[in-house]
Every structure is written in C-alpha cells, then in structure tokens.
Amino acid sequence: MLQLPDLQVSETTQPALASAAACLAVVLIVRTYLAKSERNLPLPPSPPNWRLRGHEVPYRKSYLTVEKWIDEYGPLVTIRQGFEKIVIIGRQQAVVDIMEKQGAASADRPPMVSAGEMLSGGQSIAFSHAGDRLRMMRRALHSHLQPRAAEAYEPLQFSHAQQAVVDILRDPHNFQQHALTFTASTIMKIAYGKTTRTLATDPEVRDVRQRFTSLSASLRPGAYLVDSIPWLKYVPFYGRALRTEFERGKKLYFSQLNRVKEQLQTDEDIGPSFAKYMLENEKSYGFSETEIAFLAGGLLLAGSHSAAVAICTVLMTAAIFPEEQARVHAELDAVIGRNRVPTFADEKSLPRMCAFIAECYRWRPTAPEGIAHRTTKDVIWENYCIPAGTTVIGNHWAISRDPDAYPDPHAFKPERWLNADGEMRDDLKFYVFGFGRRVCPGQHLAPRAVFIHSLLALWSFQLTLDASKPLNDMGYMSGVVPDIQPCTVSFQARIPEPELRRLMQNDA
C-alpha cells in the first residue's frame, strides 16, 4: 500500500493536532455507529472498531474476515474505511432482495479514485457511474455479447478448445498457460479480429495480466489511502505506480485499436470484430477514440484471465475430488462414448457435468470479495436502512457459504444443483457474474468458454493431483492466472493418445 511520508510536526502544534484528531474520531464514531435514515432505521450492525482509519481489513484473503463478521453479526454488516461507510452483504436472500429486486437503487459505483480515476483514467466501464454514458457503453458491448452473438462464437470456442487438448497432450504441466491461450485467442478474435493464436507468453497477454493484477489490488478496501482521502490524487509524488500503470494500459489498448484502423484502410477482409464495429459506428455512439480503445480493451481484460482461472479451477477441482470426477466420466461415457468428440449440442444431456461446473463457481469463486456498488436512494431491508450514497458490496465468498442456500457450504457437492429427476435445478443460482444492472456484460460468453474447455478436457483425460507437490486450493481466487501454479495436475488420456490427437485435430 502506498503511503505518504512522515511529516515533521513541531511541539507547539502537536496538542492542536491531537485535539483535532480526537474530535474527528468522535465525529466518525457518531456518524458510523449512530447513523439512522430519515425513517429512523439504523444501518446494519457493525463489528467493534476504534481505529481512526476504520476497520482493519487484511490485504490478502479479506473475504475470510468478512465471512467471520457475517457469521457473527448477520447477513449484512457495516464497516468504515476512513470517512466512508460500507455495507457488506454476505447472504443469498439478502443480496437478491437488495441487489436484484432493488437493482435500480444500487446500479451506481462509488467514487473509486485509485482504480477508476488514477489507474483507469475515468475510462473503464467497470467503474463508470450509472447514467446515459454507462447505458451506451453497455449497449455497445451488448451488440457482440448478447445471447445470440455469444452462440455464434461457439464454433470459434470449440476449435480453440480442441487445440487446448492437443496442447495438454504436448505439455501437460503447463495446463494453466494452455487455458489462458484458449481464452486469449478467443477474445482477441472477438475484440480485434485477430486470427492467429494468442499465446499465454505473448507480450500483450503479459500486459493484460499486469493490468488485471493492478486492478485487483486497487479494489481491496483500504489498499490505497487516496480512496479515503481523495485530495491525495493532486499530490505530485503520490500514486506514481497507478499513473504508470494507466499509461501502460492506454498504450496496450491503443496499439490493438490502431492495428484494426490500419487494416480498415486496406482492401483486406479482416472479418467482424468489436473494435471494427465501434470504429465503423463511432458517430452512432458518440464515443471518443479513447473511449472506444478502453471499451475494447476492457473486453480483452475481462475476457482473458477471468475465464481462464475458472477453467483452471474446474481442472484443479476434478483432480482434488476423484469420486466426483468419476461421476462426470460415467455420464460422459454413457451420453457421448469415446468414439466422438463432445460438442456444445450435448450440454442439455450432461446435467452432472453442468452441476460440477456450477459447484466449482460456488466452491472457489474467482472474485470472492465482489465489486462495490453505490445506492442512489435509501434501500430498506428488514429493520435496516442503507442510506443513499452508501457503498454496498455483495461478498461472493460469504454468500457462497450461506448455509440456508447451500447446506454444508464448505463441502464440494455438485448434487446440490440437481433436482430429484437428476436435472439442473432452476431455483438455485450463484451470482458469479455480479448483481442487478451491473451484471458482467460477458455473462453469456464466458460460461460457454468455461463449459466447452472443461467438457473436452474431462472427456479426454483422467486428472490426478501430484501428492508430492504443494496444493493451494484457493490459488485461483485472485481473478488472474498466477505465476506459481497452485497445484500440479497429471493428465492421463482416456483413449489412446494418437486417436485423441486425431479426433481433436480433425476439425481444429
């Protein structure tokens, strides 16, 4: 965390500063713990805290601290970070009531100085405030991410998933790099029309990883003092790393966009892409070139690492729970057999496979802390009021541990997603892609990528853990593919390797 250097204070000013600090602490305590709405309803309960800077939230695995607070104080808790009150939701029904049923009141984002302003230059859709500009940005993305468009990408995803299986045959140890190559190649084609494979080792993928890591770090409560004291952004020597990372991201996004612009000036048939569509329809949306660059770049950012870590989570989990993997294999053998490659068309016939993936999303969510929303009017829930202007976060980890929604929540149980007839339940959901009107625009595209890669990998291989190597089963919960693999998985082909290679390369 970046901090200001210590300032020299004279002895004559020390008493005055101490008095001011004490007065400020009293004001904050009163505002935080005694705050009530105009309807005379209190904020949700708050864990005890007497720190001037607010509640202490660990930099790493903060979701475990939140889980303890939720277990002790109830479905909602209020914490303070500097001058700001934050309400954290940690139970399924509460998050549905507040973020889904009252989604219009929580569709805004709070001011995010470190992530939204300094790191993203106010250009990222993820941190944009609710309003006409956000609606236009989501409308633009919807043109290429709506269900019908996402379905049209299935042949592309299927082809790259086949190649991923071949990559695993060639180099099984680097399975997570192959997952990243799969997602990066797919999203590069969708975003920029790039037809050559984008490898996990390519420079642009490394730049995306660096940007994703920086964004994830800046979103942790208390990570940067500027989020509590916004005027620090005007201090020249503060936040140099954030500003440097913004310039790095801007360079990456413009380099990709400029390549598409150059192609448009030739007679080359570059095929469809989101960047091409936006450049050709620039006047319809009224976006600047910088806004287009960051909108396409955001698609690249979200569409590469997020899906890749979900895929790695599925593969790791299959190796950790061999009995559940065996149930999936039994279903695959019964429905598909071993003489043809499964496809998207088989999805409805594979409820056990779908339940396994759904439980992976819940058991080890890839964005456990959630992303902050802000209320634009008072939100009433039971006997509490979340006043307008309050930051609200649905904590995915705590929600995934809700014993009312998911009995025995710490256990890995794919069957919880199946009804009495063995089909996928329609009354159970885990909000892995966010809530309400800020749900991830890629909610129709990413699940297809995770499904087809997981399907082909589990159909092709028997996965086992290398017991002699360390295992960190929470290692993929940072949202970015890590440098150090959290686990070592061995892949044994379920059919002769030459035949598997032939089947996967036949249509790839």
Buried (B, 14 or more C-beta within 10 A) or exposed (E): EBEEEEEEEEEEEEEEEEEEEEEEEEEBBEEBBEBEBEEEBBBBBBBEBEEEBBBEBEEEBBBEBBBEBBEEBBBBBBBBBBBBBBBBBBBBBBBBBBBBEBBEBBBBBBBBBBBBBBBBBBBBBBBBBBEEBBEBBBEBBEEBBBEEBBEEBBEBBBBBBBBBBBBBBEEBEBBBBBBBBBBBBBBBBBBBBBEEBBBBEBEBBEBBBBBBBBBBBBBBBBBBBBBBBBEBBEEEEBBEBBBEBBEBBBEBBBBBBEBBEEBEEEEEEBEEBBBBBBBEEBEEBEBEBBBBBBBBBBBBBBBBBBBBBBBBBBBBBBBBBBEBBEBBBEBBEEBBEBEEBBBBEBBEEBBBBBBBBBBBBBBBBBBBBBBBBBBBEBBBBEEBBBBBBBBBBBBBBBBBBBEEBBEEBEEBBBEBBBEEEEEBBEEBBBBBBBBBBBBBBBBBBBBBBBBBBBBBBBBBBBBBBEEEEEBEBBBBBBBBBBEEBBBBBBBEBBEEEEEBBEBBEEEB
